[in-house]
């Protein structure tokens, strides 16, 4: 059985890349020649995928951009295309699901059986029984929110709580709990934002070599050098560094896919300079 972790590790090595391209298709920002075209979202995303697949370690479609446009069938089409044409590249469905166990079972089916994603992002807020329906798919990845890249994440994630080693922040407690208690199948990872490199380094210290999905470079302003230095493993891997808008919308013209490829290559190389 090839697991998400196996697939990710192979992609890190084969493409010499820690870059993940986020697929966040905003109809208002699509190239003019796609405006009004049937299935424009799928066409846009597939062109980006084909232009960048040899430069990335993962693709991360954000489910909200598809659902808001009633384009769930186009999301299925995009993921099916990746699995058929670029089967070595894992697909992370960015859904940030979090609900009670019986509902979580349905969300897990949606992510892994309907969309056939290799991994999905989830919230830890409802506790262990809300996560187990996902981790039960032992070959798939479960990426738990820990220290998110948005400024408001500090409202909850930076609160102090009592932990096994004394007082600690909520994000530290999440990292420790996922790494030690929730990862029985070895298929968990964490989301930690590039906008908080000190906390990224602390999470790496807590969880060892567990993969970290790192949003926040590019349009959100996270520093690449600080991110890589804080989060890389001893082997120079361990990170899934996401960039979306800066790559997707590198050009608004007919050359959008070529521009996306150039932006992805530049981002991958910038990341590699600090590995």
C-alpha positions as a Markdown table, in Angstrom:
| # | Residue | x | y | z |
|---|---|---|---|---|
| 1 | Unk | 0.0 | 0.0 | 0.0 |
| 2 | Unk | 1.4 | 3.4 | -1.0 |
| 3 | Unk | 0.4 | 6.0 | 1.6 |
| 4 | Unk | 0.1 | 9.7 | 1.3 |
| 5 | Unk | 3.4 | 10.1 | 3.3 |
| 6 | Unk | 5.1 | 7.7 | 0.9 |
| 7 | Unk | 3.8 | 9.6 | -2.1 |
| 8 | Unk | 4.8 | 13.0 | -0.6 |
| 9 | Unk | 8.3 | 11.8 | 0.2 |
| 10 | Unk | 8.7 | 10.5 | -3.4 |
| 11 | Unk | 7.5 | 13.8 | -4.8 |
| 12 | Unk | 9.9 | 15.8 | -2.6 |
| 13 | Unk | 12.8 | 13.7 | -4.0 |
| 14 | Unk | 11.7 | 13.3 | -7.6 |
| 15 | Unk | 11.0 | 17.0 | -8.2 |
| 16 | Unk | 13.5 | 18.3 | -5.7 |
| 17 | Unk | 10.7 | 20.5 | -4.5 |
| 18 | Unk | 9.0 | 21.5 | -1.3 |
| 19 | Unk | 6.5 | 23.7 | -3.2 |
| 20 | Unk | 2.8 | 23.1 | -3.2 |
| 21 | Unk | 0.6 | 25.0 | -5.7 |
| 22 | Unk | -2.7 | 26.0 | -4.2 |
| 23 | Unk | -5.6 | 25.8 | -6.6 |
| 24 | Unk | -7.9 | 28.7 | -5.6 |
| 25 | Unk | -9.8 | 29.6 | -8.8 |
| 26 | Unk | -11.4 | 33.0 | -8.5 |
| 27 | Unk | -13.7 | 33.7 | -11.5 |
| 28 | Unk | -13.1 | 37.4 | -11.2 |
| 29 | Unk | -9.4 | 36.8 | -11.8 |
| 30 | Unk | -9.4 | 34.2 | -14.5 |
| 31 | Unk | -7.7 | 35.3 | -17.8 |
| 32 | Unk | -10.1 | 37.3 | -20.0 |
| 33 | Unk | -10.2 | 34.6 | -22.8 |
| 34 | Unk | -11.7 | 32.1 | -20.3 |
| 35 | Unk | -14.4 | 34.5 | -19.1 |
| 36 | Unk | -17.9 | 33.0 | -19.7 |
| 37 | Unk | -16.5 | 29.8 | -21.1 |
| 38 | Unk | -18.2 | 26.6 | -20.0 |
| 39 | Unk | -16.1 | 24.8 | -17.4 |
| 40 | Unk | -13.6 | 27.7 | -17.2 |
| 41 | Unk | -12.6 | 26.8 | -13.7 |
| 42 | Unk | -11.5 | 23.3 | -14.6 |
| 43 | Unk | -9.8 | 24.5 | -17.8 |
| 44 | Unk | -7.8 | 27.1 | -15.8 |
| 45 | Unk | -6.8 | 24.7 | -13.0 |
| 46 | Unk | -5.8 | 21.9 | -15.4 |
| 47 | Unk | -3.6 | 24.3 | -17.4 |
| 48 | Unk | -1.9 | 25.4 | -14.2 |
| 49 | Unk | -1.4 | 21.8 | -13.1 |
| 50 | Unk | 0.1 | 20.7 | -16.4 |
| 51 | Unk | 2.4 | 23.7 | -16.5 |
| 52 | Unk | 3.8 | 23.1 | -13.0 |
| 53 | Unk | 3.5 | 19.4 | -12.2 |
| 54 | Unk | 7.2 | 18.7 | -12.5 |
| 55 | Unk | 8.1 | 21.6 | -10.1 |
| 56 | Unk | 5.9 | 20.7 | -7.1 |
| 57 | Unk | 5.5 | 18.2 | -4.3 |
| 58 | Unk | 1.7 | 18.6 | -4.1 |
| 59 | Unk | -1.4 | 20.4 | -5.4 |
| 60 | Unk | -3.9 | 21.8 | -2.9 |
| 61 | Unk | -7.4 | 22.7 | -4.3 |
| 62 | Unk | -9.4 | 24.9 | -1.9 |
| 63 | Unk | -12.9 | 23.4 | -1.8 |
| 64 | Unk | -14.6 | 26.8 | -1.1 |
| 65 | Unk | -13.6 | 28.3 | -4.5 |
| 66 | Unk | -15.3 | 25.4 | -6.3 |
| 67 | Unk | -18.4 | 25.1 | -4.0 |
| 68 | Unk | -19.2 | 28.8 | -4.2 |
| 69 | Unk | -19.5 | 28.5 | -8.0 |
| 70 | Unk | -21.4 | 25.3 | -7.9 |
| 71 | Unk | -18.4 | 23.7 | -9.5 |
| 72 | Unk | -18.0 | 20.5 | -7.5 |
| 73 | Unk | -18.0 | 18.5 | -10.7 |
| 74 | Unk | -15.1 | 20.6 | -12.0 |
| 75 | Unk | -13.2 | 19.9 | -8.8 |
| 76 | Unk | -13.8 | 16.2 | -9.4 |
| 77 | Unk | -12.5 | 16.7 | -13.0 |
| 78 | Unk | -9.4 | 18.6 | -11.8 |
| 79 | Unk | -8.5 | 15.9 | -9.3 |
| 80 | Unk | -9.2 | 13.1 | -11.7 |
| 81 | Unk | -6.9 | 14.8 | -14.2 |
| 82 | Unk | -4.1 | 15.0 | -11.7 |
| 83 | Unk | -4.5 | 11.4 | -10.8 |
| 84 | Unk | -4.5 | 10.3 | -14.4 |
| 85 | Unk | -1.8 | 12.6 | -15.9 |
| 86 | Unk | 0.4 | 13.3 | -12.8 |
| 87 | Unk | -0.2 | 10.3 | -10.5 |
| 88 | Unk | 3.0 | 10.8 | -8.5 |
| 89 | Unk | 1.8 | 14.2 | -7.2 |
| 90 | Unk | -0.4 | 14.1 | -4.1 |
| 91 | Unk | -3.6 | 16.1 | -3.9 |
| 92 | Unk | -4.5 | 17.8 | -0.7 |
| 93 | Unk | -8.1 | 18.8 | -0.4 |
| 94 | Unk | -8.2 | 22.0 | 1.6 |
| 95 | Unk | -11.6 | 21.7 | 3.3 |
| 96 | Unk | -10.8 | 22.4 | 7.0 |
| 97 | Unk | -13.5 | 20.1 | 8.1 |
| 98 | Unk | -14.5 | 19.7 | 11.8 |
| 99 | Unk | -17.6 | 18.0 | 13.1 |
| 100 | Unk | -18.9 | 15.2 | 15.3 |
| 101 | Unk | -17.9 | 11.7 | 14.5 |
| 102 | Unk | -21.0 | 10.6 | 12.5 |
| 103 | Unk | -20.9 | 13.7 | 10.3 |
| 104 | Unk | -17.1 | 13.5 | 10.1 |
| 105 | Unk | -17.5 | 10.0 | 8.6 |
| 106 | Unk | -19.5 | 11.6 | 5.7 |
| 107 | Unk | -16.9 | 14.4 | 5.2 |
| 108 | Unk | -14.2 | 11.7 | 5.1 |
| 109 | Unk | -16.1 | 9.8 | 2.5 |
| 110 | Unk | -16.5 | 13.1 | 0.5 |
| 111 | Unk | -12.8 | 13.8 | 0.6 |
| 112 | Unk | -11.4 | 10.3 | 0.0 |
| 113 | Unk | -14.1 | 8.5 | -1.9 |
| 114 | Unk | -15.9 | 11.2 | -3.9 |
| 115 | Unk | -13.0 | 13.5 | -4.6 |
| 116 | Unk | -10.3 | 10.8 | -4.2 |
| 117 | Unk | -7.9 | 13.3 | -2.5 |
| 118 | Unk | -4.7 | 11.9 | -1.0 |
| 119 | Unk | -5.1 | 14.1 | 2.1 |
| 120 | Unk | -7.5 | 16.6 | 3.6 |
| 121 | Unk | -7.2 | 19.4 | 6.1 |
| 122 | Unk | -9.2 | 19.2 | 9.3 |
| 123 | Unk | -9.9 | 21.2 | 12.5 |
| 124 | Unk | -8.9 | 19.7 | 15.9 |
| 125 | Unk | -11.5 | 21.7 | 17.8 |
| 126 | Unk | -14.0 | 18.9 | 18.4 |
| 127 | Unk | -11.3 | 16.4 | 19.6 |
| 128 | Unk | -10.1 | 13.0 | 18.8 |
| 129 | Unk | -13.4 | 11.3 | 17.9 |
| 130 | Unk | -13.9 | 13.9 | 15.2 |
| 131 | Unk | -10.6 | 13.0 | 13.6 |
| 132 | Unk | -10.7 | 9.2 | 13.7 |
| 133 | Unk | -13.0 | 8.9 | 10.7 |
| 134 | Unk | -10.3 | 10.5 | 8.6 |
| 135 | Unk | -7.3 | 8.7 | 10.2 |
| 136 | Unk | -9.1 | 5.4 | 9.7 |
| 137 | Unk | -8.2 | 5.8 | 6.0 |
| 138 | Unk | -4.7 | 4.7 | 6.7 |
| 139 | Unk | -3.3 | 5.3 | 3.2 |
| 140 | Unk | -4.6 | 8.9 | 3.2 |
| 141 | Unk | -3.2 | 12.0 | 4.9 |
| 142 | Unk | -4.9 | 14.0 | 7.7 |
| 143 | Unk | -3.5 | 17.5 | 8.0 |
| 144 | Unk | -4.6 | 19.1 | 11.3 |
| 145 | Unk | -4.8 | 22.9 | 11.8 |
| 146 | Unk | -2.3 | 23.9 | 14.4 |
| 147 | Unk | -0.8 | 27.5 | 14.0 |
| 148 | Unk | -2.6 | 29.1 | 11.1 |
| 149 | Unk | -1.2 | 31.9 | 9.0 |
| 150 | Unk | -4.0 | 34.4 | 9.6 |
| 151 | Unk | -3.5 | 37.2 | 12.2 |
| 152 | Unk | -6.7 | 36.2 | 14.1 |
| 153 | Unk | -5.4 | 32.7 | 14.7 |
| 154 | Unk | -3.6 | 34.0 | 17.7 |
| 155 | Unk | -7.0 | 34.7 | 19.4 |
| 156 | Unk | -7.3 | 31.0 | 20.3 |
| 157 | Unk | -4.1 | 29.3 | 19.2 |
| 158 | Unk | -1.9 | 31.4 | 21.5 |
| 159 | Unk | -3.9 | 31.0 | 24.6 |
| 160 | Unk | -2.1 | 29.2 | 27.5 |
| 161 | Unk | -3.4 | 25.9 | 28.8 |
| 162 | Unk | -2.1 | 23.3 | 31.2 |
| 163 | Unk | -0.1 | 20.6 | 29.5 |
| 164 | Unk | 1.9 | 17.5 | 30.5 |
| 165 | Unk | 5.1 | 19.6 | 30.8 |
| 166 | Unk | 3.4 | 22.6 | 32.5 |
| 167 | Unk | 1.9 | 25.6 | 30.8 |
| 168 | Unk | 1.9 | 25.7 | 27.1 |
| 169 | Unk | 0.1 | 27.5 | 24.2 |
| 170 | Unk | -2.9 | 25.9 | 22.5 |
| 171 | Unk | -1.0 | 25.4 | 19.2 |
| 172 | Unk | 1.8 | 23.5 | 21.2 |
| 173 | Unk | -0.8 | 21.3 | 22.8 |
| 174 | Unk | -2.3 | 20.5 | 19.4 |
| 175 | Unk | 1.1 | 19.7 | 17.9 |
| 176 | Unk | 2.0 | 17.4 | 20.9 |
| 177 | Unk | -1.4 | 15.7 | 20.9 |
| 178 | Unk | -1.5 | 15.0 | 17.2 |
| 179 | Unk | 2.1 | 13.7 | 17.2 |
| 180 | Unk | 1.7 | 11.4 | 20.3 |
| 181 | Unk | -1.9 | 10.4 | 20.6 |
| 182 | Unk | -3.7 | 10.8 | 17.3 |
| 183 | Unk | -1.1 | 9.5 | 14.8 |
| 184 | Unk | -1.5 | 5.8 | 15.4 |
| 185 | Unk | -1.6 | 5.1 | 11.6 |
| 186 | Unk | 1.3 | 7.5 | 10.9 |
| 187 | Unk | -0.8 | 9.5 | 8.5 |
| 188 | Unk | -1.1 | 12.8 | 10.3 |
| 189 | Unk | 0.5 | 16.2 | 9.4 |
| 190 | Unk | 0.0 | 19.7 | 10.7 |
| 191 | Unk | -0.8 | 23.2 | 9.2 |
| 192 | Unk | 1.6 | 25.9 | 10.5 |
| 193 | Unk | 1.8 | 29.3 | 8.8 |
| 194 | Unk | 4.9 | 30.8 | 7.3 |
| 195 | Unk | 3.9 | 34.1 | 8.9 |
| 196 | Unk | 5.0 | 32.7 | 12.3 |
| 197 | Unk | 8.5 | 31.3 | 11.9 |
| 198 | Unk | 9.2 | 31.1 | 15.6 |
| 199 | Unk | 6.2 | 29.0 | 16.2 |
| 200 | Unk | 7.0 | 26.9 | 13.1 |
| 201 | Unk | 10.4 | 26.1 | 14.7 |
| 202 | Unk | 8.7 | 25.2 | 17.9 |
| 203 | Unk | 6.2 | 22.8 | 16.2 |
| 204 | Unk | 9.1 | 21.2 | 14.4 |
| 205 | Unk | 10.9 | 20.6 | 17.7 |
| 206 | Unk | 7.7 | 19.0 | 19.2 |
| 207 | Unk | 6.8 | 16.7 | 16.3 |
| 208 | Unk | 10.1 | 15.6 | 14.8 |
| 209 | Unk | 9.9 | 14.8 | 11.1 |
| 210 | Unk | 6.1 | 14.9 | 10.7 |
| 211 | Unk | 5.2 | 16.8 | 7.5 |
| 212 | Unk | 4.0 | 20.4 | 7.9 |
| 213 | Unk | 1.8 | 22.1 | 5.4 |
| 214 | Unk | 2.9 | 25.7 | 5.4 |
| 215 | Unk | 0.7 | 28.4 | 3.9 |
| 216 | Unk | 1.5 | 32.1 | 4.0 |
| 217 | Unk | 4.3 | 32.8 | 1.5 |
| 218 | Unk | 3.7 | 34.9 | -1.6 |
| 219 | Unk | 0.5 | 37.0 | -1.3 |
| 220 | Unk | 0.4 | 36.6 | 2.5 |
| 221 | Unk | 4.0 | 37.9 | 3.0 |
| 222 | Unk | 5.7 | 35.0 | 4.7 |
| 223 | Unk | 9.5 | 35.0 | 4.4 |
| 224 | Unk | 10.8 | 32.0 | 2.5 |
| 225 | Unk | 14.2 | 31.9 | 4.1 |
| 226 | Unk | 12.8 | 32.1 | 7.7 |
| 227 | Unk | 10.2 | 29.5 | 6.8 |
| 228 | Unk | 12.7 | 26.9 | 5.5 |
| 229 | Unk | 15.2 | 27.4 | 8.2 |
| 230 | Unk | 12.5 | 27.1 | 10.9 |
| 231 | Unk | 10.7 | 24.1 | 9.5 |
| 232 | Unk | 12.9 | 21.9 | 7.5 |
| 233 | Unk | 13.9 | 18.5 | 8.8 |
| 234 | Unk | 17.6 | 17.4 | 9.1 |
| 235 | Unk | 17.2 | 15.8 | 5.7 |
| 236 | Unk | 16.1 | 19.2 | 4.2 |
| 237 | Unk | 12.5 | 18.0 | 3.6 |
| 238 | Unk | 9.4 | 17.8 | 5.8 |
| 239 | Unk | 7.7 | 20.9 | 4.4 |
| 240 | Unk | 4.8 | 21.4 | 2.0 |
| 241 | Unk | 5.1 | 25.1 | 1.3 |
| 242 | Unk | 2.0 | 26.4 | -0.3 |
| 243 | Unk | 1.7 | 29.3 | -2.8 |
| 244 | Unk | -1.5 | 30.0 | -4.6 |
| 245 | Unk | -2.3 | 33.5 | -5.9 |
| 246 | Unk | 1.2 | 34.5 | -6.6 |
| 247 | Unk | 1.5 | 31.6 | -9.0 |
| 248 | Unk | -2.1 | 31.3 | -10.3 |
| 249 | Unk | -2.4 | 34.9 | -11.3 |
| 250 | Unk | 1.2 | 35.7 | -12.4 |
| 251 | Unk | -0.4 | 36.8 | -15.7 |
| 252 | Unk | -3.9 | 37.7 | -16.7 |
| 253 | Unk | -3.4 | 37.0 | -20.3 |
| 254 | Unk | -3.3 | 34.0 | -22.6 |
| 255 | Unk | 0.2 | 33.2 | -21.4 |
| 256 | Unk | -1.1 | 32.6 | -17.8 |
| 257 | Unk | 0.1 | 29.0 | -17.7 |
| 258 | Unk | 3.6 | 29.9 | -18.9 |
| 259 | Unk | 3.7 | 32.7 | -16.4 |
| 260 | Unk | 2.6 | 30.3 | -13.6 |
| 261 | Unk | 5.3 | 27.9 | -14.5 |
| 262 | Unk | 7.9 | 30.7 | -14.3 |
| 263 | Unk | 6.6 | 31.8 | -11.0 |
| 264 | Unk | 6.5 | 28.3 | -9.6 |
| 265 | Unk | 10.1 | 27.6 | -10.8 |
| 266 | Unk | 11.3 | 30.8 | -9.2 |
| 267 | Unk | 9.5 | 29.9 | -5.9 |
| 268 | Unk | 10.8 | 26.4 | -5.9 |
| 269 | Unk | 14.4 | 27.6 | -6.5 |
| 270 | Unk | 14.1 | 30.3 | -3.8 |
| 271 | Unk | 13.0 | 27.6 | -1.3 |
| 272 | Unk | 15.8 | 25.3 | -2.3 |
| 273 | Unk | 18.4 | 28.0 | -1.8 |
| 274 | Unk | 17.8 | 27.6 | 2.0 |
| 275 | Unk | 17.4 | 23.9 | 2.3 |
